[in-house]
Amino acid sequence: MTLSRFQMCIDGQWVDALSGKTFESHNPALAQPWALLPDADEADVDRAVQAAQRAFEAPAWRGLTATARGKLLRRLGDLIGENKEALAQLESRDNGKLIRETRGQVGYLPEFFHYTAGLADKLEGGTLPLDKPDLFAYTVHEPIGVVAGIIPWNSPLYLTAIKLAPALAAGNTIVLKPSEHASATLLELARLALEAGIPPGVVNVVTGYGPSTGAALTRHPLVRKIAFTGGAATARHVVRSSAENFAKLSLELGGKSPNIIFADADLDSAINGVVAGIYAASGQSCVAGSRLLVQDEIYDEFVERLVERAKRIKIGNPQDEASEMGPMATAQQLAVVESLVAQALEEGATLRMGGQRAQTDSDGWYYQPTLFECDNHSMKIMQEEVFGPVASVIRFSTEAEALAMANDSQFGLAAGIWTRDLGRAHRLARDVRSGIIWVNTYRAVSAMAPIGGFKNSGYGRESGIDSVLAYTELKTVWINLSQAPMPDPFVMR
C-alpha cells in the first residue's frame, strides 16, 4: 500500500523533520497504516517556536489592527466552510470518527471563527478612578506571545478551533502539536490559514510523539501559554514542563460525567440523551456521560429500554453514512477499554450487554456498546474514565442521594440532568460540581458557550466571550498629569 506523505508547516514552509525521521498514522477502520508524517525532535520544535516568535514581533502581524485580524479569522472560517467535505473525509479516515459527525463538526467550525473574529476588536481596557488626583491610569489587553496548542486525537479540528481562533484574535502566534494518531487535518488547517492571508509563522504545526515533540514544545523558553486538551497523566507532564518557562496554562482534561435520570423525565428523550452521551463517537469524548444514575421507580424499565436501543446501534465503517458507531481511534485505546471491562467483571459488576470486540467486515478496532449494572458507586468502572463505549448504571432513591453520587468523583467536566421539575433542575445545576450542565439534552456545543471543568477535569475555559481574554496579558499604564516636580523619591506614591 502506498502511504500518503505529509510535511510540517513551519514559517509558512512545508518541511520534513531535520533528522529525516517519520512515523506512520493508522486508519482505525482498517487497522492499517495510511499516512507517513515527520517525526519532529527538539531542533524542529525550536525552529517552529522561533518562527512563531519572529512572526509575533514582525509588523506583518503585530502591526495589524484588531479589526484586520478579525477579518483574517473570518476568511479562515469561510475557507473551512468551503473545504468542509474534504476536511470531514480526512478526519474520519485519520481517527475513525463517523463521517456524519465529522461533517457536523466541520460544518459548524466556521461559526467559531466568525464569532471569535467579532471579538478581536472588542478587547477593551478601561480607565481607573484613582485616589491620586495628579495621576491618570488605564488598562489595555495585550497578546501574550507564542502559544503552544496540544491537541488530542478524538476531535482534532474542533479542539484546535477553540484554541486557535481566540489565540489569533488576541494577536498571538501559535505552534500546534497534534496527536501522533491524528495529525493530518491540522496540517490541512495550516494550509487554509496561509490561504486566508494569515502571515507565515503565525500558525505552525509540528508532528511527532508526546514525550519528544510535545515535551520540547511545552518547555521551550519562548512559549508563553500552553493550551492543552487530553488526559490527566499527560497533563501532569505539561504542568511540570511549564515550570521551565512559567507559561500560562489552560487544561481541559477528562471526565466521568454523570447522567442523572429522574422518574419524571421524558424517558424517550433521556434514552436518546444517554446514547448520545456515551455511544456516540464510540465514547471517545471528554464529556462522555458514562455514569448513569437512575431513580428507583423507573430503573428497571429504563435499563431494559436502553439495552434494547443500544443493541440496535449499527457498528461499521465510519465513512458509511448508515453507520452509527465506528472504531476506537487507536489500538492502545482499545486495549485500555478491554482492560477496564475485565476489571469491572472481576469487581462484580453485572454485564448487561457488550463487553467484547465487535465483529465487522474489517480488522478495525471496533468495540461493542457496553453496559454494566453496579450496586456500589466506588467500583472502578464507576470512578475511572474509560474513553470508550462503556457505561455503568446505578440506582438512586432521592435527589440528595443522586447529588451525592454525582459529586463523588475526581472529575467535574460535565453532567446531564433529566427531569420535568424546574426547581429540581435549577437546584442540581447549582449544586453539581461540573463545568458544563445539560438539562434535558446532552453533548450540545456553541461558539458562545464556555467549555471547561472543575477538579481533576482541569482549569481555564475555552470558547465563549472570555476565551480571547485568556490569551492576553493585562497592562496598566500610569501617566503623571502634574507639572510639579516629582515628590520625595524615597516615599512610594
N, C-alpha and C positions, 0 to 999 in steps of 0.2 A: 504494500500500500504506500502510495506517495503521500507524504505528510505536508500539510500547509505550513509555510515558513513565515514567521513574524519577526519584526525588528522592534526595538525600543524607540521611544520618542524622547530625545534629549536635545534641548536648544533648537527645536524645530527641525532636527535632522533624524533620519531613520537609521539606527545603528545597531550593530551586534555588540555583544559583550567583548570587552577588550581581550579577555582570555580566549575568546572563541568558543567557550563552553555553551551548551544548550541543554534543554530538558524537554521531555515530552508531556503534552497535555492529552488526557484521555476523554473519549466520548463515553459518558456513563451509560448510555442506552445500549452500547455495544461492548463495553469494557475493552475498548481498543484505542491505541493512540491515534490521534488525528492531526496534531499540530506540533511544531517544533518552535521553541521560544528561547531567547537569550537567557543565560543564567548569570545574572549580574553579580559582581562582587563589590567590595568596598571602593575600588577605584571607579567603577561605573557609577555607583551611588554618589561619589564625590563630584564627578563631572556633572551629574544631573542637578545636585544641590547648588553647585557653583553657577550653573546656567540659570537656575531659578533666582539666585541672589543677584546676578548681573541684570536679569530682566526686571527684578524688583526695583533696582536703582536706576534703570535706564529711562530716559524721557518718553520712549515709545509706549511704556506702560504707566510709569509713575506720573508722567506729565498729562495723562488723560484726565478729563473731568469725570466726576462720578456719573454724570449723565451719559457720557460717552462709553464708560464701562458697561453701564446698563444696556445700552444699545447693542454692544457686542454679545452680551449674555442673551439678549432676546434673539439675536441672529443665530446663536448656537442652538437655542431651543427650537427655532424654526427648522434648522438643518436636521436635528434629531427627528423631528416630525416627518420631514421629507424622506428620511432614511429608516423609518421605524420598522419596516418589514425586514430589511436586511439585518438590522441590529437584533430584532427579535429572533430571527432564524439563527444567527450566530450565537446568541446567548443560550438558546435552547440546546444547540449542539454541544456547546462547551461545558455546561453544568447540568444538563439533563432536566431543566425546568420545562414544564408544559409550554408548548408554543402558544396556547390560548392565554396563558398567564404572562409570558414574556411580551406578547402583543399588547396586553392590557397595561403592563407596567411601562413599557417603552412608549406606548401611545400617550400615557399621562405625563411622562417626563418633561415635555415642553412646558407644562404648567409650572413646574418647579423653577425652571429657568426664567420664564416670563414673570412669575411672581417675585422672584428674588431680584430680577433686573429692575423692577419698580422700586425696590428698597434701596438700591445703590445710592441714590441721591437724597435719601431721607434720613441719613445718619446725622441728625442734628445734635450739636453740642448745646451749651447754654451759658448764660451769664450768671454769675454768682452774687447774691446780695450780701456782700462782705460787711463786716463790722468795722472796717477801716476806711474812712471816707476819702483818704488820699490815694487809695489803691483800687484798681479795677481788675477783675479776673473773669476768665471764661474757660470753658472746656471744649475740646474737639476730639472726635474719634479718628484714630489713625490706624492704618493697616499694621499688622504685627510683623510681617516679613515672609519668610519661606515656611510653608505649611507641608507637613508630611501626612498624606492620607493613606491609611492602611485599610484595605478593602477585603472582605471575605468572599467566599465562593458562592454563597447561596443566592444573592441578588446583586451582582456587581454593579450594574448600571444604575439602579435605583440608589444603592448605598453610596455610590460615588456622587451622584447628582446632589444629594443633600449635604455633601461636604464641599464639592467643587463650586457650586453656584454661590453660596454665601462667602466662601473664601475669596473668589474673584470679585464679587460685588463690593467687598470691603477694600479691595486694592492689593491683595496679597498675590503671591505666586505659589505654585504647588508642585510637589513631586508625589505622584501616586504610585503605590506599590500594591498591585492586585495579588490575590491568592495565586499560587502556582497551579491551582486546579482550575482557574477560570480567569484568564488574563486577556483573551482576545478582544472582548468588547471594549475594554478600556483603551486599548491601542487604537481601535476604530474611533472612539470618542475623541482621542487626542488629534486624530486626523481632521475630524469635524471642527475642533476648536481652532486649528490653523486655518481651515477653510473659512471660518466665520470672521477671520481677521484678528484674532487674538494673537499678540506678538509672540514670536518664537521665545522659548524659555519660560513663558508664563505657566504653561501646562506641560509637565514632563511625566513620562511613565517608564518605570524600571521594573523588570520582571525577574523573578527568582524565588528563592526559598526564605522563609521567615528567619531562621537562625543566622543566615548570612546577609541576604539583601535587606530584609526588614530591620534587623538589629543595627546594621550600618546606617540605615536611614534615620531611625529614631534617636540614635545617639549623636548624630552629626552636629558639630558645634554651631552651624548656621541655621539649623532648624529651630524655629521659634514657637511653633504649635504643632501638636500631633493630634489628629482626629482618627480614632481607632474604632472599628467595629469588629467584634469577634468573641472568642472565648475568654473566660476569666484567667486561665493558665497563661495564655499568651499575653494578656493584658498586664499581668504582673511583671513580665519581662519588659514590656513597654514602659511601665512606670519606673522600673529600675534604670532603663536606658535614659529616661528623661532627667534623671539626676545628673547626667553628664552635661546637659545643655540647659537645664532649667526651663525646658519648653512647657508651654501651657498644654493642658490635656483635656480632651473630651473622650469619654469611653462609653460606648453603647455595647453592653455585654449580653450575656444570655438571660434566660428566664425559665421559670417553671410556673407558667401563668395559670391561675385558677379560672375555670368557667363555672359559675355558680348558678344552678337552675332551681328555682323555687316552684312550689306546687301550683302557683297561679300563673306560671309562664305559658306563653303560646308554644306548645311542645313542637309543632311542626317547624316553627321558626328557630327554636332552640336547637333542635337536632341539626338543622342546616348550619347554624352557627358553630356547633361543635365540630361538624365535618369540615367546615371552612377553617376552623381554628387549629385542627391537628392533622387532618389528612390532606388538605390542600398543600401544595408544594412538598408533598411527602414528609410533612412535619419538619422540614428544614427551614424553620423560621424562628427568629429570636423571640417573637411574641406568641409562639405556638401555645394554644390553650390545652396543655397536656394534663392538667389536674382537673378532673370533673367532680364537682361537689353537687350532689343531687338530693333534694329533700325526700324524706321517708315516704310521704304519701304517693309520690309518683315514681319512686326509684325503680321498681321492677318493670313498670311499663316503659319508662324512659330507656332503660338499658336494652330491653328487648327490641324496641323500635330503632335504637341506634345501631345495634348489631345487624338488624335486617337491612338498614340503609347502607351501612358501611360495606357489607358483603356484596352489594351491587356496584361498588366503585369499579370502574373499568381501568385496569392497570395495563399500560402498554407504552409503545414508543412515544416519547414526549412530543415528537413532531407530527403525530397523528392527531387530527382535530378531534377525534372521538375519545381519545384517552383522557382520563380524569386524574390519574396519578402516575407519575413517571418514576425513574430510578432514584436511588441515593446518588449524590453527586460524586462520591469517591468510594473506593474500596475500603479505605480506612474507616469512613463513617459507617459503612455497612457492618463492619466488624464491631464497632462500638455499640451499635444497636443490638446486634446478636448477643453481645456480652451482657448488656443490661437486661435484656429479656431473660437470659439464662439465670441471672442473679435474682430477678423477680420471682421466677418459678422456685428457686431454692428457698427464698424467704417465705413462700407460702401464698403468694398472690394467685388468684384464680384466673386462668386464661380463658376469656370468653370467645375470642376469635383471633386469627392470625398467628403470630409468633414464629414465622419462618419466612424464608425467601419465597418470592412469588415466581411461579412458572410462567415464562413468556417465550416468545419465538426467538429470543436472542440470549446471549450470555451476559446481559447487562446487570447492573447492581440493584435489582428490584427487591422490595420487601413488602409483605402483606400489611394492610391496615390491621392494627393490633389493639386489643382492649383487655386490660386487666381489671378485675374487681379486687378491691383491697378492704381489709377491715381494720387497718392500722395506718394512720397518717404518717407515721415515722418510717414506713417502709422506704427503701432506697428508690424504688420506682416512683414513689410519690414526692421525693425530695430532689432527685438529680435530673438535670436536663438530659434528655435522650437525643434530641435533634434528629428525630425520625418519626415515622407514622405510628407512634405508640402512645396511647392514652391510658390513664389509670383513673378509676372511678371509685368514689366512696360516698356513703350516705351521711346525711346530717338531719337533725331534728329541728333546731331553732335557728333563727337569724344570728344569734350570738355565737352559736356553735360554728355556723358557716363562716362568720367573720374571723373567728379564732383560727380555723384551719386555713383560710385564705392567707392570713398573715404569718402562718407558721412555715416560713420559707426563707432561705438565704437570699432569694431573688425578689425583685419587685418591679418588673418591667411593664406587665400588662395584666388586665383582669377583665372577665366578662361577667355581667350580671343580667339574669333573665327573670323578669318579674313584671306584672302589671301594676304593682303597688308603687306609686310615685314617691311616697315618703320613704319607703324602703330603698328604692333606687338611689335617692339622694343621700340617705344615711350611709349606705355602703360605699357610694362613690366618695364620700368624705373620709370614711374610716379605713378602707382597704389601702394598704401601703404599696401602691403601684403608680408608676409614672403615667400610664395610659389606662383609662377606664372606658370600656364599651358597655353600654346598656342596650339590651335587646338588639345587638348587632355584634359583629366581630371582624377584625382584620380590615378595618377601613382606614385609609390614609388620605391626607390632603396636604397640599403645599403650605396651607395656613396653620396646620396643627403641629405643635411641638412633639418630638419623639425623644424619649429618654427614660431612665429608670431610677429606682431607689435601691438602696442596699447594694448587694453584690451584682446588680444589673448595671452598675456604672454611674457616671455623673456627667453633667452637661446635657444640653439639649440641641437637637438638630431639627431643621425645618421650622417654619413659623417666623414671626416678625422679629424675634430676638436672636435668631440664628446668625444674622450678619454681625450683630454687635459682639458675638462671641469670637469673632475673627478680628477684633480691633483692640487697640490699647487706648485708654482714656488719658489725654494730656490736659494738664491745667496750665494756663498762661496767665502770668501776673504782669500788670502794667502800672507803673507809678505815675499818677496824674499830677503830683505836686511839683512845683518849680523850686521848692525849698531844697536845700542840701539834705543828703541822707542823714538821718538822726544817728545816735550813738551806735557805732558798728559792733559793739560788744553786747548789745541787747537785741534779742530776737524780736522782730517786728510782729 
